[in-house]
């Protein structure tokens, strides 16, 4: 069994490294596909994005905003299975069902960046079989913990785990950057230092990825509403805010 990985970015490279089949990388940037193949070694090669070859497995590792479109374009190249590592689940699985109803169909979501692997991988299975079972074994053998989840449950959780979390961290970073004075190192607190470290980690990422997360899962409006409530609450009524969170 061989695999076509559409998208030679961080998650495409992670998937290719975690599984055992020979891999062909295809990317809108041919040089990036070549670089990914070179980095993986002898079992990898680069192919044009419009290749007419067929493969045992097709894995979509593209941004969430183009996942459904990419699945429609490339799923027909799969002989056995279509999977994705795009980060959302319901929309990709629906697109797989429409484009490749007779193929095995699974959505994988690594809950970490490629540089933090291994870790927890959420898995939603629409149609299993020997090809996707083999991929699961490979990913587990690479040290990852697989957590099976319904696509709706996953996407609902990502609204908080990614959408609200990233919005809150970026909002803190924006507020801190608008301060009139820099914070001296000797005046920081443990809470500030932890938030600053999280902000640094998020700001070290790709802005478009976080924009896609907001477009897919939202979260910023909820954080803004919570901040507005905080700003409007009388200091004497903070107990009620804490009680609401602690419930």
C-alpha positions as CSV (number, residue, x, y, z in Angstrom):
1,X,0.0,0.0,0.0
2,X,1.3,3.5,-0.9
3,X,0.0,6.9,0.1
4,X,-0.5,10.3,-1.5
5,X,-0.2,13.1,0.9
6,X,-1.7,16.3,-0.4
7,X,-0.1,19.1,1.4
8,X,3.6,19.0,2.3
9,X,3.4,21.3,5.3
10,X,3.8,20.5,9.0
11,X,0.9,18.1,9.3
12,X,1.5,16.4,6.0
13,X,5.1,15.7,7.0
14,X,4.0,14.4,10.4
15,X,1.5,12.0,8.9
16,X,4.0,10.7,6.3
17,X,6.6,10.2,9.0
18,X,4.2,8.4,11.4
19,X,3.0,5.8,8.9
20,X,4.9,3.0,7.1
21,X,3.7,3.1,3.4
22,X,5.8,4.6,0.7
23,X,4.6,8.3,0.3
24,X,4.2,10.6,-2.6
25,X,3.9,14.3,-1.6
26,X,1.9,16.7,-3.7
27,X,1.7,20.4,-3.0
28,X,0.7,23.7,-4.7
29,X,4.3,24.6,-4.2
30,X,6.3,21.8,-5.9
31,X,9.5,22.8,-4.2
32,X,7.9,22.2,-0.8
33,X,6.8,18.7,-2.0
34,X,10.4,18.0,-3.1
35,X,11.7,19.2,0.3
36,X,9.3,17.1,2.2
37,X,10.2,14.0,0.2
38,X,13.9,14.7,0.6
39,X,13.5,15.1,4.4
40,X,11.6,11.8,4.7
41,X,14.1,9.8,2.7
42,X,14.1,6.8,0.3
43,X,10.4,5.8,0.7
44,X,9.2,9.3,-0.3
45,X,8.9,11.1,-3.6
46,X,7.2,14.2,-5.0
47,X,4.5,14.2,-7.6
48,X,2.6,17.0,-9.3
49,X,-0.5,18.2,-7.6
50,X,-2.5,17.2,-10.7
51,X,-1.0,13.7,-10.9
52,X,-3.3,11.1,-12.4
53,X,-1.7,8.2,-10.5
54,X,-3.7,6.2,-8.0
55,X,-2.7,5.3,-4.5
56,X,-3.8,3.0,-1.8
57,X,-4.5,5.9,0.6
58,X,-5.0,9.6,-0.1
59,X,-4.4,11.8,2.9
60,X,-5.5,15.5,2.8
61,X,-3.2,17.7,4.9
62,X,-4.4,21.1,3.7
63,X,-5.7,24.1,5.5
64,X,-9.2,23.7,6.8
65,X,-10.6,26.4,4.6
66,X,-9.9,24.4,1.4
67,X,-10.3,20.8,2.9
68,X,-13.6,20.0,1.3
69,X,-12.5,21.3,-2.1
70,X,-9.2,19.4,-1.9
71,X,-11.1,16.2,-1.0
72,X,-13.4,16.5,-3.9
73,X,-10.4,17.0,-6.2
74,X,-8.1,14.2,-4.9
75,X,-10.3,11.5,-3.3
76,X,-10.8,9.8,-6.6
77,X,-7.1,8.9,-6.6
78,X,-7.6,6.6,-3.7
79,X,-7.9,2.8,-4.2
80,X,-8.7,1.9,-0.6
81,X,-9.0,4.9,1.8
82,X,-9.3,8.6,2.1
83,X,-8.2,10.3,5.3
84,X,-7.4,13.8,6.5
85,X,-5.4,15.6,9.1
86,X,-6.9,19.1,8.5
87,X,-8.1,19.8,12.1
88,X,-11.9,19.7,11.7
89,X,-13.9,16.6,11.2
90,X,-17.6,17.0,10.2
91,X,-17.0,18.9,6.9
92,X,-14.1,16.7,5.7
93,X,-16.0,13.5,6.4
94,X,-19.0,14.8,4.6
95,X,-16.8,15.7,1.6
96,X,-15.2,12.2,1.7
97,X,-18.7,10.5,1.7
98,X,-19.7,12.6,-1.3
99,X,-16.4,12.1,-3.3
100,X,-15.5,8.5,-2.3
101,X,-18.5,6.7,-0.8
102,X,-17.0,3.2,-1.5
103,X,-13.7,3.9,0.2
104,X,-12.6,3.7,3.8
105,X,-12.9,7.2,5.4
106,X,-11.3,8.5,8.6
107,X,-10.4,11.9,10.0
108,X,-7.3,12.2,12.1
109,X,-6.5,15.3,14.2
110,X,-3.2,15.4,15.9
111,X,-3.8,17.6,19.0
112,X,-0.3,19.1,18.8
113,X,2.2,20.7,16.5
114,X,4.5,18.7,14.4
115,X,7.5,19.7,16.7
116,X,5.6,18.3,19.8
117,X,4.9,14.8,18.5
118,X,4.0,12.3,19.7
119,X,0.8,13.1,21.5
120,X,-2.9,12.6,21.4
121,X,-4.6,12.1,18.1
122,X,-8.4,12.4,17.8
123,X,-9.9,9.9,15.4
124,X,-13.3,9.9,13.8
125,X,-14.2,6.9,11.6
126,X,-16.9,7.0,9.0
127,X,-15.9,3.7,7.3
128,X,-13.1,1.5,8.5
129,X,-11.2,-1.3,6.9
130,X,-7.8,-2.9,6.5
131,X,-6.0,0.2,5.2
132,X,-7.2,2.6,7.9
133,X,-6.7,-0.1,10.5
134,X,-3.1,-0.3,9.4
135,X,-2.7,3.5,9.6
136,X,-4.1,3.5,13.1
137,X,-1.5,0.8,14.1
138,X,1.3,2.9,12.6
139,X,0.3,6.1,14.3
140,X,0.0,4.3,17.7
141,X,3.4,2.6,17.1
142,X,4.9,6.0,16.6
143,X,4.0,6.7,20.2
144,X,0.7,8.5,19.8
145,X,-2.5,7.9,21.9
146,X,-5.6,7.6,19.7
147,X,-8.9,8.9,21.0
148,X,-12.0,7.9,19.1
149,X,-14.6,10.6,18.9
150,X,-17.7,11.5,17.0
151,X,-17.1,14.3,14.5
152,X,-19.7,16.7,16.1
153,X,-18.2,16.1,19.6
154,X,-14.7,16.9,18.2
155,X,-15.8,20.0,16.4
156,X,-17.8,21.3,19.4
157,X,-14.8,20.7,21.7
158,X,-12.4,22.5,19.3
159,X,-14.6,25.6,19.7
160,X,-13.1,25.9,23.2
161,X,-9.9,23.9,22.9
162,X,-8.7,25.9,19.9
163,X,-11.1,28.8,19.0
164,X,-11.7,30.3,22.4
165,X,-8.3,29.4,23.8
166,X,-6.3,31.0,20.9
167,X,-8.6,34.0,20.9
168,X,-8.0,34.6,24.6
169,X,-4.2,34.3,24.3
170,X,-4.1,36.5,21.2
171,X,-6.3,39.1,22.9
172,X,-3.9,39.1,25.9
173,X,-1.0,39.6,23.6
174,X,-2.7,42.5,21.8
175,X,-3.7,44.1,25.1
176,X,-0.2,43.7,26.4
177,X,1.4,45.1,23.2
178,X,-0.8,48.2,23.5
179,X,0.5,49.0,27.0
180,X,2.3,52.3,27.3
181,X,5.2,50.8,29.1
182,X,7.1,47.6,28.9
183,X,6.9,45.3,31.9
184,X,10.2,45.1,33.7
185,X,11.3,41.5,34.3
186,X,11.6,42.1,38.0
187,X,7.9,43.0,38.2
188,X,6.3,40.0,36.5
189,X,4.2,37.5,38.3
190,X,3.9,33.7,37.7
191,X,0.5,34.2,36.0
192,X,1.8,36.9,33.7
193,X,4.8,34.8,32.8
194,X,2.7,31.8,31.9
195,X,0.4,33.9,29.7
196,X,3.4,35.6,28.1
197,X,4.9,32.2,27.3
198,X,1.7,31.0,25.8
199,X,1.4,34.2,23.7
200,X,5.0,33.7,22.5
201,X,4.2,30.2,21.5
202,X,1.1,31.2,19.6
203,X,2.8,34.2,17.9
204,X,5.5,31.9,16.8
205,X,2.9,30.0,14.7
206,X,1.4,30.8,11.3
207,X,-1.2,33.6,11.4
208,X,-3.2,32.0,8.6
209,X,-3.6,28.8,10.7
210,X,-5.1,30.8,13.6
211,X,-7.3,32.7,11.2
212,X,-8.6,29.4,9.8
213,X,-9.3,28.2,13.3
214,X,-11.4,31.3,14.0
215,X,-13.2,31.0,10.7
216,X,-14.0,27.3,11.4
217,X,-14.7,27.1,15.1
218,X,-15.2,30.8,16.0
219,X,-14.5,31.6,19.7
220,X,-13.3,35.2,19.5
221,X,-16.9,36.5,19.9
222,X,-17.3,34.4,23.0
223,X,-14.1,35.7,24.5
224,X,-15.1,39.3,23.6
225,X,-18.4,38.9,25.3
226,X,-16.8,37.4,28.4
227,X,-14.3,40.3,28.5
228,X,-17.2,42.8,28.2
229,X,-19.0,41.1,31.0
230,X,-15.9,41.3,33.1
231,X,-15.4,45.0,32.3
232,X,-19.0,45.8,33.2
233,X,-19.1,43.8,36.5
234,X,-19.0,45.8,39.7
235,X,-15.9,44.8,41.8
236,X,-18.2,43.9,44.6
237,X,-19.9,41.3,42.4
238,X,-16.8,39.4,41.3
239,X,-17.9,36.5,43.6
240,X,-20.7,35.8,41.1
241,X,-18.2,35.7,38.2
242,X,-16.1,33.2,40.0
243,X,-19.1,31.1,41.0
244,X,-20.2,30.9,37.4
245,X,-16.9,29.6,36.3
246,X,-16.6,27.1,39.2
247,X,-19.9,25.5,38.5
